[in-house]
């Protein structure tokens, strides 16, 4: 019979408690290490937030984010908060009633004849400058406060409009942005566009500018016609005065030297002298015959004829002296003066007739060259806003980004090379 052994007892090894003499004492060398181990999770958490903020800041300030943000702001302004713009369009040509030889003159009176279409185009260029001038702005808006009240900024788009207490130069610049005059080179017409924040603003501005254009054309035509008429009338008065003076000089000459014509008197004197010379020749022939007949030259017959010859020669000398001598009537000089005075009268008469004809032609020419505006398309009240400015602003913003990116990349590449 076997003896059963008792079951083995299982012993669990449990740590024996240390005595108070075996436990280590706190040390100053161990305390900082223990403190660092306890604060390490908090330090790791703080470093993590700093890294996150740094990454967020780098992402926000990255070039791509800045570019996208700029484009986004431009798109938001263009298609969301930007004020609506409205456009009113009209089209017209500047004509004259009866152009001669299919040509015309410009409203400023060009001397060279030009085709009708080119004339209208040149007039359109003049209107382009005039309608955008400060004079037209002052005529339409005599008070600066009126223009500021009509185009005052409104929220949320506080950048669009004319600010309060703006300077005159700012008002003129703003007015020019609301007006567009476009001459068409192919057809010679003029397209007038006006802009406004309300349909009524653009429509009324277009109508007002059309009235100013018509007034400008009329005033220029009337001014040129008046100048031409005044010039022709002045020339007419001068011609009348010149004719009166010429006639008065001729009258004074005739009063002094008689009513006989110097030409006729000269011819009469010349004929008289010629007759005397003919008689002198006959007497000289007779004297020569008597001298051959009588031996004594002192004979009464010879002496009588010789005295006649001497008297006739003296008379001929006196007549010639009277005709051309300084102490006589000097018919040559008088004839020259008379012809000059008569020529002055004839010239003044011709000038007077030409001046009268010029006055009449100027009057008819001013009527023929009168200009007027022919409307091809009248302005209409806009029924929908003009989206062109929105797309133009947005695409211009993209263009600025592209140019800035290219220039910045070029500068950065140059810096890196150095």
URNORSUL-V882100 format. One record per residue. N is the residue number from 0. PSI is psi in radians with two decimals (999 if undefined). NEAR is the number of other ideal C-beta (glycine too) atoms within 8 Angstrom. Layout:
[[N,PSI,NEAR] [N,PSI,NEAR]]
//
This chain:
[[0,2.20,2] [1,2.62,3] [2,2.11,4] [3,2.39,4] [4,2.58,4] [5,2.56,4] [6,2.56,4] [7,2.39,4] [8,2.28,4] [9,2.25,4] [10,2.18,4] [11,2.24,4] [12,1.98,4] [13,2.42,4] [14,2.38,4] [15,2.43,4] [16,2.40,4] [17,2.60,6] [18,2.83,6] [19,-0.35,5] [20,-0.44,4] [21,-0.35,5] [22,2.35,7] [23,2.62,4] [24,2.60,4] [25,2.46,5] [26,2.58,7] [27,-0.40,5] [28,-0.54,6] [29,-0.46,8] [30,-0.81,9] [31,-0.66,8] [32,-0.73,8] [33,-0.64,8] [34,-0.69,8] [35,-0.70,8] [36,-0.62,7] [37,-0.57,6] [38,-0.06,8] [39,-0.73,8] [40,-0.69,6] [41,-0.66,7] [42,-0.69,8] [43,-0.68,8] [44,-0.72,8] [45,-0.74,8] [46,-0.64,8] [47,-0.75,8] [48,-0.67,8] [49,-0.73,8] [50,-0.71,8] [51,-0.79,8] [52,-0.68,8] [53,-0.75,8] [54,-0.71,8] [55,-0.75,8] [56,-0.73,8] [57,-0.68,8] [58,-0.69,8] [59,-0.71,7] [60,0.13,7] [61,2.60,8] [62,-0.68,7] [63,-0.74,6] [64,-0.71,10] [65,-0.75,9] [66,-0.83,10] [67,-0.67,8] [68,-0.71,8] [69,-0.78,10] [70,-0.67,11] [71,-0.75,8] [72,-0.69,8] [73,-0.74,12] [74,-0.68,11] [75,-0.72,9] [76,-0.73,11] [77,-0.78,12] [78,0.07,8] [79,-1.19,7] [80,-0.21,6] [81,2.41,12] [82,2.56,8] [83,2.48,6] [84,2.51,10] [85,2.56,14] [86,2.40,10] [87,2.27,16] [88,2.40,11] [89,2.73,12] [90,2.41,10] [91,2.91,14] [92,2.74,11] [93,2.05,15] [94,2.86,10] [95,2.68,13] [96,-0.98,6] [97,1.39,5] [98,2.37,8] [99,2.38,5] [100,0.57,5] [101,0.59,5] [102,2.91,11] [103,2.86,12] [104,2.68,10] [105,2.92,11] [106,-0.28,11] [107,0.18,7] [108,0.88,7] [109,2.45,8] [110,-0.58,3] [111,2.43,4] [112,2.39,6] [113,2.72,11] [114,2.78,8] [115,-0.75,12] [116,-0.73,8] [117,-0.65,9] [118,-0.78,16] [119,-0.63,15] [120,-0.73,12] [121,-0.71,11] [122,-0.62,14] [123,-0.62,15] [124,-0.68,9] [125,-0.74,11] [126,-0.58,13] [127,-0.69,12] [128,-0.70,8] [129,-0.79,12] [130,-0.36,13] [131,0.27,10] [132,2.76,8] [133,-0.47,7] [134,-0.79,7] [135,-0.70,12] [136,-0.73,12] [137,-0.53,8] [138,-0.68,7] [139,-0.64,9] [140,1.40,11] [141,-0.54,5] [142,2.24,6] [143,-0.58,9] [144,-0.47,6] [145,-0.79,9] [146,-0.69,14] [147,-0.62,14] [148,-0.64,7] [149,-0.71,8] [150,0.68,12] [151,2.52,9] [152,2.64,10] [153,2.56,9] [154,2.60,5] [155,-0.21,4] [156,1.49,12] [157,-0.08,8] [158,-0.39,5] [159,2.22,9] [160,-3.12,12] [161,2.07,11] [162,2.82,8] [163,2.49,5] [164,0.79,4] [165,2.72,10] [166,2.81,5] [167,-0.67,7] [168,-0.68,6] [169,-0.67,10] [170,-0.73,15] [171,-0.75,10] [172,-0.71,8] [173,-0.71,12] [174,-0.70,12] [175,-0.54,8] [176,-0.34,7] [177,-0.06,10] [178,2.40,14] [179,2.03,8] [180,2.09,13] [181,1.72,9] [182,2.41,12] [183,1.95,11] [184,-0.56,5] [185,-0.74,4] [186,-0.23,6] [187,0.11,14] [188,2.98,12] [189,2.21,16] [190,2.14,12] [191,2.08,18] [192,2.38,12] [193,2.58,15] [194,2.66,12] [195,2.85,15] [196,-0.16,11] [197,2.60,7] [198,-0.65,11] [199,-0.59,8] [200,-0.87,12] [201,-0.70,15] [202,-0.84,15] [203,-0.64,8] [204,-0.68,14] [205,-0.78,15] [206,-0.73,9] [207,-0.69,9] [208,-0.60,14] [209,-0.72,14] [210,-0.70,8] [211,-0.64,13] [212,-0.79,14] [213,-0.71,10] [214,-0.68,8] [215,-0.80,10] [216,-0.79,14] [217,-0.78,10] [218,-0.70,8] [219,-0.77,11] [220,-0.82,13] [221,-0.66,8] [222,-0.79,8] [223,-0.76,13] [224,-0.74,12] [225,-0.70,8] [226,-0.76,8] [227,-0.75,11] [228,-0.73,12] [229,-0.72,8] [230,-0.80,9] [231,-0.71,13] [232,-0.66,9] [233,-0.74,8] [234,-0.63,10] [235,-0.77,13] [236,-0.70,8] [237,-0.72,9] [238,-0.69,13] [239,-0.76,9] [240,-0.73,8] [241,-0.71,11] [242,-0.72,13] [243,-0.73,8] [244,-0.73,9] [245,-0.75,13] [246,-0.67,10] [247,-0.69,8] [248,-0.74,10] [249,-0.67,13] [250,-0.72,8] [251,-0.68,8] [252,-0.77,11] [253,-0.61,9] [254,-0.57,5] [255,-0.71,6] [256,0.16,8] [257,2.92,5] [258,-0.21,3] [259,2.55,7] [260,2.32,6] [261,-0.54,12] [262,-0.82,9] [263,-0.72,8] [264,-0.67,10] [265,-0.71,12] [266,-0.71,8] [267,-0.77,8] [268,-0.72,12] [269,-0.72,9] [270,-0.69,8] [271,-0.76,9] [272,-0.70,12] [273,-0.68,8] [274,-0.72,8] [275,-0.71,12] [276,-0.65,9] [277,-0.73,8] [278,-0.64,9] [279,-0.71,12] [280,-0.75,8] [281,-0.73,8] [282,-0.67,12] [283,-0.66,9] [284,-0.75,8] [285,-0.69,9] [286,-0.73,12] [287,-0.65,8] [288,-0.75,8] [289,-0.66,12] [290,-0.57,9] [291,-0.48,5] [292,-0.74,5] [293,2.35,9] [294,-0.68,2] [295,2.04,6] [296,-0.22,7] [297,0.20,5] [298,2.63,9] [299,-0.65,5] [300,-0.77,8] [301,-0.73,14] [302,-0.63,10] [303,-0.82,8] [304,-0.65,12] [305,-0.67,9] [306,-0.66,8] [307,-0.70,9] [308,-0.80,12] [309,-0.73,8] [310,-0.70,8] [311,-0.67,12] [312,-0.72,9] [313,-0.73,8] [314,-0.67,9] [315,-0.73,12] [316,-0.73,8] [317,-0.73,8] [318,-0.71,12] [319,-0.68,10] [320,-0.67,10] [321,-0.60,9] [322,-0.71,15] [323,-0.09,8] [324,2.77,9] [325,-0.46,4] [326,-0.08,4] [327,-2.73,9] [328,-0.11,7] [329,1.24,10] [330,-0.53,12] [331,-0.80,9] [332,-0.73,7] [333,-0.66,11] [334,-0.74,11] [335,-0.75,8] [336,-0.71,10] [337,-0.75,13] [338,-0.68,9] [339,-0.74,8] [340,-0.71,12] [341,-0.65,9] [342,-0.65,8] [343,-0.70,11] [344,-0.76,12] [345,-0.72,8] [346,-0.74,9] [347,-0.63,14] [348,-0.75,9] [349,-0.71,8] [350,-0.65,11] [351,-0.73,13] [352,-0.71,8] [353,-0.67,9] [354,-0.71,13] [355,-0.71,9] [356,-0.65,8] [357,-0.67,11] [358,-0.77,12] [359,-0.74,8] [360,-0.65,9] [361,-0.70,13] [362,-0.77,9] [363,-0.63,8] [364,-0.65,9] [365,-0.62,13] [366,-0.63,7] [367,-0.61,10] [368,0.18,12] [369,2.28,10] [370,2.65,13] [371,2.77,11] [372,2.25,12] [373,2.05,8] [374,2.18,9] [375,-0.57,7] [376,2.06,7] [377,2.68,5] [378,2.51,12] [379,2.66,7] [380,2.17,8] [381,2.37,12] [382,-0.24,4] [383,2.74,4] [384,2.78,7] [385,2.01,10] [386,-0.07,6] [387,-0.72,6] [388,-0.57,9] [389,-0.86,10] [390,-0.65,9] [391,-0.75,8] [392,-0.76,12] [393,-0.81,12] [394,-0.58,8] [395,-0.64,8] [396,-0.75,13] [397,-0.70,10] [398,-0.69,8] [399,-0.72,8] [400,-0.77,11] [401,-0.78,8] [402,-0.76,8] [403,-0.70,8] [404,-0.74,10] [405,-0.79,8] [406,-0.74,8] [407,-0.72,9] [408,-0.66,8] [409,-0.77,8] [410,-0.74,8] [411,-0.70,8] [412,-0.68,8] [413,-0.68,8] [414,-0.72,7] [415,-0.62,6] [416,-0.65,5] [417,999,4]]
//
